[in-house]
Amino acid sequence: MIHLIVSFLPLAVCAFWSVAITLNLWEQGKRAARRQLLWWAITATLLYTGHFVFFNRMTSEIPVSDTIYVVCNLLVYPLYLYYITMLTQGTVSSRQRWLTVLPPMIIGIIVAIVYAMMSDDESRQFVDTYLYKNSIVGLSGLAMVQAVVHQLAKCLFAIGLLVVLFVGIRRIRRYNSLIDSIYADNDDKRLYGITTILILMVLTGILSFAVNAVGRFVFLSSEIPFAVLACFFSGLLYLLCYRGFVQQFSFADIAQEECEETIVETPEEGYSQLLQKIDDERLYLQPGLTLAELAQQLGTSRLQSLSTASASPM
């Protein structure tokens, strides 16, 4: 019973924040990249659903749950970088969108196809030998193919994790520097708890890499280490979601404030026309619209400096 509860904790935390962020979006709208944070929380919920199935030996569900787990494991950190990028830059490049979604989808499709083609014996062989013993001894045919695909997924996870940590930390720091250069009173505009966010990213990254490297099977017969790890991960996940939930200001709000100031300062351009364009059409949130283009339309040099900051190299 205790094992069941402990294995459910990370799933429960992620599910709780998925609901909380959804309600917040419903009440307050898309502030501070809430929608991107919600997608991350949902992905994390699916990921830990896979953990729950695995650690409770629901072997009949593993072909489906393991496929979802592989996809979400490769997706969860790039999605968090996606969230950080929206929070700190207001837009995400097409390249980042493809790099976020495409590798997990390709690997997931391969895993699903191999599972579908495997016989019952091959499926049992793969689950018992590779997933629960982390061994390839005795594997053959499609069971061996599946093991190779899973090993490839682990390598991609490690590469993606390093990229996300490096780029995410740089973007958070650059955003805070930008806020400091624009606002005198910036306590409610910086990425609140910057040190906390950086530490949590590093800790979850290290733990995730370690668990993927040694294999989840190690914790199957070790109740105390498993309980400690599950509780620690649950705490980290809660804090990550909480820090995102309380964040009220983002790069998009800078652009909005600049647009509102420009409307007041340039009445000759037509107050009602600009107000309709920015507020009704929510121009500053449209995908693909850069701050440089917005600055050109509204004619403000301060927005142009923001566009330079957001487009600076990683």
Secondary structure, 3 states (H helix, E strand, C coil): CHHHHHHHHHHHHHHHHHHHHHHHHHHHCCCCCHHHHHHHHHHHHHHHHHHHHHHCCCHHHHHHHHHHHHHHHHHHHHHHHHHHHHHHHCCCCHHHHHHHHHHHHHHHHHHHHHHHHCCHHHHHHHHHHHHCCCCCCCCCHHHHHHHHHHHHHHHHHHHHHHHHHHHHHHHHHHHHHHHHHHCCCCCCCCCCCHHHHHHHHHHHHHHHHHHHHHCHHHHCCCHHHHHHHHHHHHHHHHHHHHHHHHCCCCHHHHHHHHHHHHHHHCHHHCHHHHHHHHHHCCHHHCCCCCHHHHHHHHCCHHHHHHHHHHCCCC
